[in-house]
Every structure is written in C-alpha cells, then in structure tokens.
C-alpha cells in the first residue's frame, strides 16, 4: 500500500470513530496539528507517514499506537501544544516551576531582536558569543565581536534567512511556525568543557522514565541511557552505547526540574548541560528527532510507549477543560 492511501484511510478511520479527541475542541490556549494545518493536514499526514516508513521500514499504527515512535507521529497531529510552545528557546524557561528555578540556570541573553541586523560594535562588549534563532534547529554559531564589515554583511544575510526559514516542513513540525521569530546573542559557555556531556530526560506523564547522556559529539559520539534511579541500561537509543558515565551530584536536582517541567505535559524531553558546577537548561523537545530516527533497541521504544499515555489518545471521554490541561502553568521569564 502506498503512503498516500494509508494516510487517507487512517485519517478517515480516526474521524469516523472519533479517536484522539477529534470530536472535541482543544482547551483554551492550546493548539493541535489537525486544526492548524487545515486543508493541508492530509498531505502533512502523508509526509509524516512516508518519513516513518522510510526510516522504520513499516507503517505506524496510528489507530491504537503502542510504541513511543508511533505516539510521536500521532502527537504531531492530535497532541495538545500550549502557547507559547516549550520548543521556543526564549520561552522554555517559563515552564520551569518558580519553586525550582534556583536549581537551574539559563545562558545569558545579550541581545534579542526580530530584525535581521546585528548590533553595532560599540553596543556589544568585545568577545565570543553564540548567535542563534529561537524557532529552529541548527541555527546557531559562535561569532566574535567586534565584527568586520564583511562579517556583518554575511551574518545579517544569515539572520534574514533564519527569520524566514520554515523548520522542517517535511516532518510537519508546525508549532515552530507559531512562534514569534527572534534572533539573539547568547553567552558562550563552551570553555574548556566544550565537549562535556549532554543530559536529556524523557518525561512521561510527569515522571522521568529514562535519560540519555551524549558524550564526544565532535569526536566519537557515544550515547548511554539510564533509568530514573540512575541504573545503566545496556539497551541503545539512537546511537551506539558505551561504558556508563559517572553520574553528577546534581542528578536529583536535574530529575526534579525535568519532572517539574513535565507536570505541564503528557510527554516532554528536557535537555540540560553542566558548566562550572552549575546546571543549565538546554532545549525542551516535543518530538525528538521528528519521529524519524528509529530507536535501536525495540524494548526501549516499547517501554517509553507504555509509560506515555495522554487523555487525547484513543477514545476520549473526559472534558479537557476541567482536567490536566486547565492546570498547565507558564510564567514568563525576564532575561
């Protein structure tokens, strides 16, 4: 069967059987793909299914999903995403409960703008900064102030491209297009530990199910995974595993913060890193890897799938407005 036909039949069955909350309006301040995409939803559904088929070599079960990667695909169209989206790099800290903000830091933002024109040399202290956008992936690079005229022209051109760029339309990550687009300069925290481990916590229904640690991204990338208690799991996630790492003394705080953020979501991946004995919030991911990269160990795909169940999955009986989604907390962070 071709992906186009499979997508059309699956979407038709979902609507015929009122699955995944299609017969209910989303709660206040939430959006979902089937509404936002409108007439484009079938084509977007087909593209996501085709991408899944190409990478996983099978069609996803989207009527009664069991694995984590199947639920990721479903989430893109039926999951409830609040505004502002936690994927906005300038807004994500707002989902950290205020009581936990002393346990995590965010890199300092030196300058933020919606215009493709970097600040003048006399407006920024001499040094190295990270130049980023808030609404995409791979839009970051170190730059050095003061800027030469040629470097400024080149970077302003890049800024204009970033501000117009659509974030991976092929994978239907539509919420990136809902963000107010910004470019910004951030303090450079690379230092001597530029290849330090990245810590990524998979939070299902408010509880860390597993976390991954990535080491040697620029040399020999190794990714190890652990359960919530810090026990090493010999299974593999997206990359080759290696020897377990030494767990940081801050791990309990990191888990507490990840779960604090996770109380607002059915599933979320919270990324962190450690610099100069301080824990920093990285990105917050809704659909890691766009649901394309297969999980190397099927038991992990199944484990995460079992741990993640959302009120919008399956046959929805409850009123969302009186449930979990009415209690989502966001408090804007002033940089």
C-alpha positions in Angstrom: 0.0 0.0 0.0 1.3 3.5 -0.8 1.7 6.1 2.0 -0.9 8.4 0.5 -3.6 5.7 0.6 -2.6 4.5 4.0 -2.7 8.1 5.3 -6.1 8.8 3.8 -7.6 5.5 5.2 -6.1 6.0 8.6 -7.3 9.6 8.9 -10.8 8.6 7.7 -11.0 5.9 10.4 -9.8 8.3 13.1 -12.6 10.7 12.2 -15.2 8.0 11.7 -14.5 6.6 15.2 -13.9 9.9 16.9 -10.5 8.9 18.1 -7.8 11.0 19.6 -10.2 13.8 20.6 -11.2 14.9 17.0 -14.8 15.5 18.2 -13.7 18.0 20.8 -12.3 21.5 20.5 -8.8 21.9 22.1 -8.6 23.5 25.5 -8.1 27.3 25.8 -4.5 28.3 24.9 -3.8 25.0 23.2 -3.4 24.1 19.5 -3.1 20.8 17.6 -1.9 19.9 14.2 -5.2 18.8 12.6 -6.7 22.3 13.3 -3.7 24.4 12.4 -2.9 22.6 9.2 -6.5 22.7 8.0 -6.8 21.6 4.3 -3.0 20.7 4.3 -3.4 18.1 7.1 -3.8 15.1 4.8 -0.7 16.0 2.8 1.2 16.6 6.0 -0.1 13.3 7.5 1.1 11.5 4.4 4.5 13.1 4.5 5.0 12.1 8.2 3.8 8.5 7.5 6.1 8.3 4.5 9.1 9.5 6.5 8.3 7.0 9.2 8.0 4.2 6.6 11.3 5.2 5.0 13.2 5.1 8.3 11.4 2.3 10.3 10.5 0.1 7.3 6.9 -0.3 8.4 3.8 1.8 8.7 3.0 3.3 12.1 -0.1 2.1 13.9 -1.9 5.4 14.5 -5.3 3.9 15.4 -4.0 2.1 18.5 -0.4 3.1 18.9 1.8 1.2 21.3 5.4 2.3 20.7 6.9 5.7 21.6 7.8 6.5 18.0 4.2 5.7 16.8 2.9 8.1 19.5 5.3 10.7 18.4 3.9 10.7 14.9 0.4 10.8 16.3 1.3 13.7 18.6 2.2 16.0 15.7 -1.4 16.0 14.6 -3.5 15.3 17.7 -1.3 16.2 20.6 -2.2 19.4 22.6 0.5 22.0 22.4 0.3 25.1 24.7 1.1 28.7 23.7 3.8 29.7 24.0 5.3 26.4 22.8 8.1 25.0 25.0 10.2 24.5 21.9 10.7 28.3 21.7 14.2 28.6 23.1 13.4 32.0 24.5 10.2 30.9 26.3 11.1 27.4 27.5 12.3 28.5 31.0 8.8 29.8 31.7 7.6 26.2 32.1 10.1 25.6 35.0 8.0 25.9 38.2 9.1 29.0 40.1 10.0 27.0 43.1 12.6 25.1 41.1 14.3 28.0 39.3 17.1 28.3 41.8 18.1 24.7 40.8 18.7 25.5 37.1 20.2 28.4 35.1 19.8 29.6 31.5 22.6 31.1 29.4 22.5 34.9 29.5 20.9 36.5 26.5 23.0 39.5 25.5 20.7 40.9 22.7 17.4 39.8 21.2 15.8 41.1 18.0 13.1 40.4 15.4 15.1 42.3 12.7 18.0 40.8 10.6 20.5 43.4 11.7 23.2 42.6 14.3 24.0 45.3 16.9 26.8 47.8 16.3 30.3 47.0 17.6 30.0 49.8 20.2 26.8 48.2 21.6 28.4 44.8 22.4 31.4 44.1 24.6 34.3 42.5 22.8 34.3 38.7 23.0 32.8 35.5 21.7 29.1 34.9 21.7 26.6 32.3 20.3 24.4 33.7 17.5 21.1 31.8 17.5 17.4 31.8 16.4 14.7 30.8 18.8 12.5 28.8 16.3 14.7 26.3 14.5 17.3 23.6 14.7 20.9 24.0 13.6 20.5 27.8 13.6 23.4 28.6 15.9 27.1 29.5 15.5 29.9 31.2 17.5 30.8 34.7 16.4 33.4 37.2 17.6 32.8 40.9 18.4 33.8 43.3 17.1 32.6 42.4 13.6 34.3 43.3 10.4 32.2 44.9 7.7 32.3 41.7 5.7 31.4 39.5 8.7 28.5 41.8 9.5 27.1 41.6 5.9 27.4 37.8 6.0 25.8 37.5 9.4 22.9 39.9 8.6 22.2 37.8 5.5 22.2 34.7 7.6 19.9 36.3 10.1 17.4 37.2 7.3 17.5 33.6 6.1 16.9 32.3 9.6 14.0 34.6 10.3 12.2 33.4 7.1 13.2 29.7 7.4 10.5 27.1 7.8 11.6 24.5 10.3 11.5 21.1 8.5 8.1 21.3 6.8 8.6 17.7 5.6 8.1 16.4 9.2 5.1 18.7 9.9 6.6 20.3 13.0 4.0 23.1 12.6 4.4 24.6 16.1 7.7 26.1 15.1 5.8 28.3 12.7 3.6 29.5 15.5 6.5 31.2 17.4 7.4 34.9 17.3 10.6 34.7 15.3 13.7 36.1 17.0 17.5 36.1 16.6 19.7 36.6 19.6 23.2 36.6 21.1 23.9 34.3 24.0 26.9 34.0 26.3 29.5 31.4 25.1 29.6 28.6 27.7 31.9 26.2 25.9 35.1 27.0 27.7 37.4 24.0 28.4 34.4 21.7 28.7 33.1 22.3 25.2 32.6 18.6 24.6 31.0 18.0 28.0 28.1 15.5 28.3 24.6 16.5 27.3 21.8 15.2 29.6 18.4 14.5 28.1 15.4 13.4 30.3 12.4 11.6 28.8 9.5 12.7 31.0 6.3 10.7 30.5 3.2 11.9 32.4 5.3 13.9 34.8 7.9 11.2 35.6 11.3 10.6 34.2 11.2 7.2 32.5 14.8 7.2 31.2 17.5 9.7 30.5 20.3 9.7 27.9 23.8 11.0 28.1 25.7 12.1 25.0 29.5 12.3 25.1 32.0 13.0 22.4 29.7 14.6 19.8 32.6 16.1 17.9 34.9 13.1 18.2 33.5 9.7 19.0 29.8 10.1 19.7 28.6 7.7 22.4 25.1 7.7 23.9 24.3 5.8 27.1 20.9 5.5 28.8 19.7 5.1 32.4 16.5 4.6 34.3 15.2 7.2 36.7 17.3 5.7 39.5 20.5 6.1 37.5 20.9 2.4 36.7 22.7 1.9 33.5 20.6 0.3 30.7 22.5 -1.9 28.2 19.9 -1.1 25.6 20.6 1.6 23.0 18.5 4.6 22.0 19.7 6.5 18.8 23.4 5.9 18.8 26.0 3.3 19.8 26.3 2.8 23.6 29.5 2.7 25.6 30.7 2.5 29.2 28.4 4.1 31.8 29.4 7.6 32.8 29.9 9.0 36.3 26.6 10.4 37.4 26.7 14.0 38.7 26.0 15.1 42.2 23.3 17.3 40.7 21.3 14.4 39.3 18.5 14.6 41.9 18.0 18.3 41.1 18.1 17.6 37.4 15.4 15.0 37.7 13.3 17.2 40.0 13.5 20.1 37.4 12.7 17.8 34.5 9.6 16.4 36.3 8.6 19.8 37.4 8.5 20.9 33.7 6.9 17.5 32.8 3.9 18.2 35.0 2.7 20.5 32.3 2.9 17.9 29.5 1.9 14.3 28.6 5.4 13.9 27.2 8.4 16.1 27.1 12.2 15.8 26.7 14.1 18.2 28.8 17.8 18.8 27.8 20.4 20.0 30.3 24.1 20.5 30.5 26.6 21.3 33.3 29.1 24.1 33.2 31.3 25.3 36.1 29.3 23.2 38.6 26.0 24.7 37.5 23.1 23.0 35.7 21.8 24.8 32.7 18.5 24.3 30.8 19.1 23.5 27.1 16.1 22.8 24.9 12.7 21.3 25.5 11.7 18.8 22.8 8.2 17.8 21.9 9.1 15.3 19.1 12.8 14.3 19.4 14.3 13.7 16.0 11.0 14.3 14.4 10.0 10.6 14.9 12.2 9.6 12.0 15.3 8.1 13.6 14.4 4.5 14.8 15.2 3.6 18.4 17.9 0.9 18.1 16.5 -1.2 20.9 12.9 -2.2 20.4 12.4 -2.7 24.1 13.1 1.0 24.8 10.6 2.1 22.1 8.0 -0.2 23.8 9.0 0.9 27.3 8.6 4.6 26.5 5.3 3.8 24.7 3.9 2.1 27.8 4.9 5.0 30.0 3.3 7.6 27.9 -0.4 7.8 27.8 -2.3 11.0 27.1 -6.0 11.9 27.6 -6.2 12.7 23.9 -5.1 9.3 22.8 -7.8 6.7 21.8 -11.4 7.2 22.6 -11.7 10.5 24.5 -14.5 10.7 27.1 -13.4 13.5 29.5 -13.8 17.2 29.2 -10.3 18.6 28.7 -11.2 22.0 30.1 -11.7 20.5 33.6 -8.7 18.2 33.6 -5.0 18.3 33.4 -4.7 20.9 30.7 -6.6 23.5 32.7 -3.7 23.3 35.3 -0.7 23.9 32.9 1.5 26.6 34.4 3.6 29.1 32.5 5.3 32.2 33.9 7.3 34.4 31.6 11.0 34.7 32.4 12.5 38.1 32.1 16.1 37.9 30.8 
